[in-house]
Structure formats: structure tokens, C-alpha cells
Amino acid sequence: MIPRAMQVASKACYKLVADMLYEARIQAVIDYKAKIEKVRIYKGPARDIRLTREQYLRVNTKSFLNQLCSSCSSYMS
């Protein structure tokens, strides 16, 4: 791969990973509210909520992260 293409791909991957982590955090809040607190919350208000470490551990985000990683790999191929 030529150096310029590698630089562009690296920057795109960095942004994809940052976006994936952000989306995983939002989804963790939505899942926590739905499964643990039995409250429906939408993406907008979920952006302003921060969970504690213990709250994150109670939410299964593995399936969501797998979904994001598969979409990332399809983007890169």
C-alpha cells in the first residue's frame, strides 16, 4: 500500500474505533435503563447519562461490540 493510502486508512480506522466506543457507551446506557431499571430511554437523553463501572458490568455489551466490529471489517474490505 502506498504511504498516503496507509495514512488515510489509519486515520479512518482511528475515527471508526472512536465512533464504535461512543456508540457502545450510548447503547450500554440504553440497555442498562431497559434491563435493570425497566425504563425506556432514547438515544438523545442517553448521551447525557454516565454509568458507573459496576453499572457497565451489569450490561452485556459484547453482542453490540461484535456487531460494530463486523461492520468495521466489512467497511475495510
Beta strands, then each sheet from edge to edge (+ up, - down):
end
